[in-house]
Amino acid sequence: MTVQTDPRLARLAVDTIRFLAADAVEKAQSGHPGTPMGTADLAWVLWSRFLRYDPADPLWPDRDRFVLSAGHACMLLYGMLHLAGYRLSLEDLEAFRQWGSRTPGHPERGHTEGVEATTGPLGQGVGNAVGMALGAKMLAARVGEELVRQRVFCLASDGDLMEGVSSEASSIAGHLRLGNLVLYYDDNRITIDGSTSITFDEDVAARYAAYGWHVQHIDGHDHEAIARATEGALAETSRPSLIVCRTHIAHGAPTKQDTAESHGAPLGAEEVAAAKRASGWDPAASFVVPEEVRVFFRERAREGAAERGRWEERLQGKKAEWEALHAPLPADVLERLLAAAPAKDDATRSHGAAVLQKAAELVPSLVGGAADLASSTKTVVKGSPRVEPTSYGGRNLAFGIREHGMGAVCNGLAYHGTFRPFASTFLQFSDYMRPSMRLAALARIPVLYLFTHDSVFLGEDGPTHQPIEHAWALRLIPGMDVYRPADGYETAAAYGLALRRTEGPSSILLTRQKVPAIARAGGDLGDVARGAYRVAGEGSPDALVAATGSELHLAVAAREALAREGVNLHVVSVLCLELFHRQDADYRARLFPDGVPVATIEAGRTEPWRVLAGPKGLTIGIDTFGASAPAEVLAEKFGLTAPQVTARLREWLR
């Protein structure tokens, strides 16, 4: 690779990066100009000397990854993507933060070509970068290091390193010795409220050294120091690297450099003009890219294309291994999982353990683990080792008691593009990873979440561990599919449907306690793939009872009891409400005919079920916190036994 170290060109390029950011924020009258201006030197050195990319093939599998965890500095990334030759025009930069533009206020993967991760909530990008680095190590263990030379570079701010998610993920990276990860810490010592000294005076470098990272300190505006530190980081192949870059926010702004005012607001037209004048630029010109800078990046693009070509030649010798790992999902994955569905009475977490083995057999890229709960969530892929420090060939990941970090790392694994990751913990602790789950939905990446202990019926651990609102908290995330299976058959269906989905995450909620296998009306079995389907009932119903998970058998029992009294109930299993809502109107109307009253049963919050039950419907559930007691006692106390449910339905129907 040709390394351009001409000081004049370097200064011209850095000023271009700085002023593109300042101009875009100024035109939008919204944004964060300070950090892009302060990290322009770092971006120039990284993109001109180290980053392996090909703008003609943005998804080239062996490209290096650049993750902007400091997503508020997105104009730095947008400016670099434009200069590097990605499909991002000057007009796109001028439309920064406007409706429909390709330059939103924080980077969004899939929305803007070249953006590797959806970032903005601070710390998440650090976790994503750890996941990408782990994905690269796991891929190399399967197809050989000659095919996997990618490195992961991440730029983080003070805020990123204050948020706990980055600490959890960085601890994981240090433990796993991810030597292909370089984290640049933009140590500008400024946050929105002022100097970091008002809240943050810890020794970040010492903390990362304690995590097992290689640590360096540099002047973040010294190009040769940046290059030497990056070379040193890349030489540390057995541990991740942190480079603490002392920078000045809004570097070059005459009166606003090193001020909090430059962090999250436009500099002002006079300040931008003065900064340009001080650098010898025309203060009246905006969105200027000198031809010399364009020529340089065109050459870098040619180098990237040549590098990709050499990789494609190497790929020919490993084609079989590569294609086996990257093979498309079997078209009949749902049918094959249903055929292997456990038929006995058992906890759905145990059913899930059995289905997981078959899923792992059918999907070689399926990998994942739990937050120190694999023995409880039953999410171990049998016959495969655990991923260990410097040994990345296994399929089982141990995240430790770090749900927040686990969520961000699994997002990074999905962003990497090879693996289908799953993450597991108790449903109650989904709260810890909700920010990562929301971002997975926003980015439309297919992470699979396996949550067990899904209701008060986990028993004696009591209300601190008993989910009440959690199923609905997940259902309310746009783009998240939530499955709550009732038995082995529905558990297999949930896995199959979730794996078939490639444009978004899915959550499967599983029981700790045993539940009975459900007898179903044979004619409607195919409709399980529609998210909700008729389990029992013939003819014209007097009412419908819709239930989920461990409460479905209560609806079936109540139907049988009331049938002896001449009442015709239809029982509907709502396996996945989101999937059901995506069905055609005719199917939805056939399943829930107009004028037929609806009751719902779920061991959790009831009010959201009014969407299905309507104002005159009956919603049976739990609207308080739980209690510490055996499951059978809790069922009695909360009115969720078959006789109690039957009585509620009888009274409602009268």
PyMOL commands that set and color helices and strands:
alter all, ss='L'
color gray80, all
select helices_A, chain A and resi 7-28+34-38+40-50+71-84+90-94+124-143+158-162+164-176+196-198+204-211+223-235+260-262+269-278+291-325+333-339+348-362+374-377+403-416+427-443+456-458+470-475+488-500+522-530+549-563+577-581+585-591+607-613+631-637+642-653
alter helices_A, ss='H'
color red, helices_A
select strands_A, chain A and resi 65-68+152-156+181-187+190-191+194-195+214-219+241-246+346-347+366-370+396-398+420-426+448-452+481-483+506-509+514-515+532-536+543-547+569-574+598-601+618-620
alter strands_A, ss='S'
color yellow, strands_A
deselect
rebuild
show_as cartoon
